[in-house]
Amino acid sequence: MEYSLKTIIRYGYRSAWWLLNSWRFKQLGIFAYINHPLRISDPRNIRIGRNVYVGYKTWLAAKKHTTQRSPILEIQERSSIGNFNHIYATDSIIIEKYVLTADKVYITDNLHNYADISLPIIKQPIKQLSKVVIKEGAWLGENVCVLGASIGKNCVIGANSVVTKDIPDYSVAVGAPAKIIKRFNFKTQQWEKTTPDGSFINI
């Protein structure tokens, strides 16, 4: 197998970056690379698989705010995270392998509480949401927000969508809040339109 000079240089640079940074993380797979991160908060709680690429000025965090145990942020092998992403775990965010995110995507398992109207929101405690799993092969478009919800295998989440409820495997979801508009029908072997609850529309 032949490699171009550009590829050899790129992987050489990634290998050097890995050698300098692998000690900081809970796990950092070979050829993983984070391109000029904005911030990495508590990297000892972050696992990154091999050949993962994290784009320019992304903020990765796995900080203990709401639980006694250490949180975990995991990005599995060969996933590609876009520029200016913000991924913040206080319990658990798992991004499985071959996931692709566009730029300016926000993924979190928590939010600022606002229940007490006598206090400014900045003074209220963090509210823990459900654990987040972005399953293998999913694609999240530009400006997507995922708030305490999981996304199924090979799903497509349209640009500017806000995901607040779980999305099942092989679905296309759009909107704020995100609703399913299409799913893969294994009987017909085609992507078909659905109602927001994921039921196929008979035309």
C-alpha positions as CSV (number, residue, x, y, z in Angstrom):
1,M,0.0,0.0,0.0
2,E,1.4,3.4,-1.0
3,Y,0.9,6.6,0.9
4,S,1.3,10.2,-0.4
5,L,3.9,12.5,1.2
6,K,1.0,14.6,2.6
7,T,-0.5,11.5,4.3
8,I,2.9,10.5,5.8
9,I,3.5,14.0,7.1
10,R,0.0,14.2,8.6
11,Y,0.3,10.9,10.4
12,G,3.8,11.8,11.5
13,Y,2.5,15.0,13.1
14,R,-0.4,13.2,14.7
15,S,2.0,10.6,16.2
16,A,4.2,13.4,17.6
17,W,1.1,15.1,19.1
18,W,0.0,11.8,20.6
19,L,3.3,11.2,22.3
20,L,3.2,14.7,23.9
21,N,-0.4,14.4,25.1
22,S,-1.4,10.8,25.7
23,W,-0.4,11.0,29.4
24,R,-3.1,13.7,30.0
25,F,-6.1,11.5,29.1
26,K,-7.8,8.5,30.5
27,Q,-7.2,7.0,27.1
28,L,-5.9,8.5,23.9
29,G,-5.8,6.1,20.9
30,I,-3.0,6.1,18.4
31,F,-3.3,8.7,15.6
32,A,-6.0,10.6,17.6
33,Y,-5.7,14.3,17.1
34,I,-7.3,17.4,18.7
35,N,-6.7,20.5,16.5
36,H,-5.9,23.5,18.7
37,P,-8.6,22.9,21.3
38,L,-10.4,25.8,22.9
39,R,-10.4,24.0,26.2
40,I,-10.0,20.4,27.6
41,S,-11.6,20.2,31.1
42,D,-10.6,17.2,33.2
43,P,-8.9,15.1,30.5
44,R,-8.4,12.3,33.0
45,N,-12.1,11.6,32.6
46,I,-11.9,11.6,28.7
47,R,-11.4,8.5,26.5
48,I,-10.6,9.1,22.8
49,G,-10.2,6.1,20.4
50,R,-7.7,5.6,17.7
51,N,-7.9,7.8,14.5
52,V,-10.3,10.2,16.1
53,Y,-10.2,13.7,14.7
54,V,-11.4,16.7,16.8
55,G,-11.7,19.9,14.9
56,Y,-10.4,23.4,15.6
57,K,-11.3,25.2,18.8
58,T,-13.5,22.5,20.3
59,W,-14.2,22.4,24.0
60,L,-14.2,18.9,25.6
61,A,-15.2,18.6,29.2
62,A,-16.0,15.8,31.7
63,K,-16.4,17.5,35.0
64,K,-17.9,16.3,38.3
65,H,-20.8,18.6,39.1
66,T,-23.8,16.5,39.8
67,T,-22.6,13.0,40.8
68,Q,-20.2,11.5,43.3
69,R,-18.5,9.3,40.7
70,S,-16.2,10.7,38.0
71,P,-18.0,11.5,34.7
72,I,-16.9,10.0,31.4
73,L,-16.7,11.5,27.9
74,E,-15.8,8.9,25.3
75,I,-15.3,9.4,21.6
76,Q,-14.7,6.0,19.9
77,E,-12.5,5.1,17.0
78,R,-12.6,6.9,13.6
79,S,-15.2,9.5,14.7
80,S,-14.7,13.0,13.3
81,I,-15.8,16.0,15.4
82,G,-16.2,19.3,13.6
83,N,-14.8,22.8,14.4
84,F,-16.1,24.8,17.4
85,N,-18.0,21.9,18.9
86,H,-18.8,22.0,22.7
87,I,-19.2,18.6,24.3
88,Y,-19.7,18.7,28.1
89,A,-20.4,15.7,30.3
90,T,-21.2,15.7,34.0
91,D,-22.2,12.0,34.0
92,S,-21.8,10.2,30.7
93,I,-21.5,11.0,27.0
94,I,-20.5,8.2,24.7
95,I,-19.9,9.0,21.0
96,E,-19.5,5.7,19.2
97,K,-17.3,4.9,16.3
98,Y,-17.6,6.5,12.8
99,V,-19.8,9.4,14.1
100,L,-19.5,12.6,12.1
101,T,-20.4,16.1,13.5
102,A,-20.5,19.3,11.6
103,D,-19.3,22.7,13.0
104,K,-20.7,24.4,16.1
105,V,-22.4,21.3,17.5
106,Y,-23.3,21.2,21.2
107,I,-23.7,17.9,23.1
108,T,-24.5,17.8,26.8
109,D,-26.0,15.6,29.5
110,N,-26.8,18.6,31.8
111,L,-28.3,22.1,31.9
112,H,-28.6,25.1,34.1
113,N,-31.4,24.8,36.6
114,Y,-34.0,27.6,36.6
115,A,-36.6,26.3,39.0
116,D,-36.0,28.8,41.8
117,I,-37.2,32.2,40.5
118,S,-35.7,34.0,43.5
119,L,-32.2,33.2,42.3
120,P,-30.3,34.2,39.2
121,I,-29.9,31.2,37.0
122,I,-26.1,31.5,37.3
123,K,-26.4,30.8,41.0
124,Q,-28.6,27.7,40.7
125,P,-27.2,24.2,40.7
126,I,-26.5,22.2,37.5
127,K,-29.4,19.9,36.6
128,Q,-28.4,16.4,35.5
129,L,-30.2,15.0,32.4
130,S,-30.1,11.5,31.0
131,K,-26.9,9.9,29.8
132,V,-26.1,10.6,26.1
133,V,-25.2,8.0,23.5
134,I,-24.5,9.0,19.9
135,K,-24.5,5.6,18.2
136,E,-22.2,4.3,15.4
137,G,-22.4,6.0,12.1
138,A,-24.6,9.0,13.0
139,W,-24.3,12.4,11.4
140,L,-25.1,15.6,13.2
141,G,-25.5,18.7,11.0
142,E,-24.4,22.3,11.6
143,N,-25.5,24.0,14.9
144,V,-27.2,20.8,16.3
145,C,-27.8,20.8,20.0
146,V,-28.2,17.5,21.9
147,L,-29.6,17.9,25.4
148,G,-29.7,14.8,27.5
149,A,-30.9,12.5,24.7
150,S,-29.5,9.6,22.7
151,I,-29.3,9.3,18.9
152,G,-29.5,6.0,17.1
153,K,-27.3,4.2,14.6
154,N,-26.8,5.8,11.2
155,C,-29.2,8.7,12.1
156,V,-29.1,12.0,10.3
157,I,-29.9,15.1,12.5
158,G,-30.6,18.2,10.3
159,A,-28.9,21.5,10.8
160,N,-30.1,23.7,13.6
161,S,-32.0,20.9,15.3
162,V,-32.4,20.6,19.0
163,V,-32.6,17.0,20.2
164,T,-34.3,16.6,23.5
165,K,-35.8,13.1,23.1
166,D,-34.1,9.8,22.0
167,I,-34.0,9.2,18.2
168,P,-34.2,5.6,17.1
169,D,-31.8,3.9,14.7
170,Y,-31.8,4.8,11.0
171,S,-33.9,7.9,11.4
172,V,-33.8,11.5,9.9
173,A,-34.8,14.1,12.4
174,V,-35.1,17.9,12.1
175,G,-36.4,20.9,14.0
176,A,-36.5,22.4,17.4
177,P,-37.4,20.3,19.2
178,A,-36.3,17.6,16.7
179,K,-38.9,15.4,15.2
180,I,-38.5,12.3,13.0
181,I,-39.4,12.9,9.4
182,K,-38.0,9.8,7.7
183,R,-36.8,6.3,8.7
184,F,-35.2,3.4,6.8
185,N,-37.8,0.7,6.0
186,F,-36.2,-2.7,6.1
187,K,-39.2,-4.3,4.3
188,T,-38.9,-2.0,1.3
189,Q,-35.2,-1.3,1.7
190,Q,-35.8,2.4,1.3
191,W,-35.8,5.6,3.3
192,E,-39.5,6.5,3.8
193,K,-41.4,9.5,5.2
194,T,-42.9,9.1,8.7
195,T,-45.1,10.8,11.2
196,P,-43.2,12.5,14.1
197,D,-43.5,9.4,16.2
198,G,-41.7,7.4,13.5
199,S,-44.6,5.6,12.0
200,F,-44.4,5.1,8.2
201,I,-46.8,7.2,6.1
202,N,-48.7,5.0,3.7
203,I,-49.0,6.9,0.4
